[in-house]
Amino acid sequence: MAESNDGFENVRVQYPPILTTAQVAELLDLNTRTVLTMAKDGRLPASRLEGSRKFHFLLEDVIDTLKSNRVTPESTPSA
């Protein structure tokens, strides 16, 4: 379920609950081929109906993936 005040409120307003590859690419500022590759190798959760070549992405899965892959600055050793 969506967390309130998690910083993604505007994303939830701008995008529908089920996204196309093009919408995910726009949201993440990636090329559509990159999104397809990430869906195929499991880095980005996606669904595909049997017999279809088209991927569908749940907005909350994309948001959860972003939240779980946050980059934190590495601490630099003191000299």
N, C-alpha and C positions, 0 to 999 in steps of 0.2 A: 504494500500500500504506500501511497505517496506520503513522504514526510513533509510536514508543514515547515516553512522557513528553512529549507535546505539549500536555498539559492537557485533552485530550478523552476520557480513559479512562472517566470516569463516564458520559459521553454514549454511548459505544460499548456500555457495559454496559446502559444503560437503554432503548436504542432498537434495533430490528431493522435489518439491513443495507439493507432497502428500506422506504421510508416513504411513508405516505399524505400528502395535503395537510394533513389535520388534525394529523397527528403533526409535520410540519414547522412548522406554525403554532404548536403547543405548544412545540416546541423553541426556536424563534426569538422566542417571545412576540409573534406577529403575528396579525392576523385572517386567516382562510382566504382571503378575497377578495384580500388583499394578496399572499399566497403564490401564488395563481393568476395574478395580474397579473404578478408577478415571473417566474414560469415562462413565461408567454406572451411576455414581452418579452426573455427570455434572461438576465435578471439572476441567476436561480436555475436551475441545470441540472436538467432533468427529462426524463422519457421518457413517451410516450403511445402505446399500441398503436393501430394503424390501425383506424379506426372507433369508437374509444373516446373518451369525453370526460374520462376519469379520468387524472390525472397520477400518476406514480410517481417518487420521488426516491431516489437512492442516498445513504445516510448519509455516506459518505466524500466525495461531491461537495458536500454541504451543509457539512461540516466544512472542506473545502478552500476553499469560497467564503468562509466566515467568516475563515479564516486569511489569505486574499489581500485581504481588504477591511478590515484592521485600521486603526483611526484612531490616528494619532500626534499628540501635542500640537504645535501650531504654536509655533515659537520667537518670542518677542516681542522686537522691536528694543530695544536699550538706549537710554535717553534721554540 
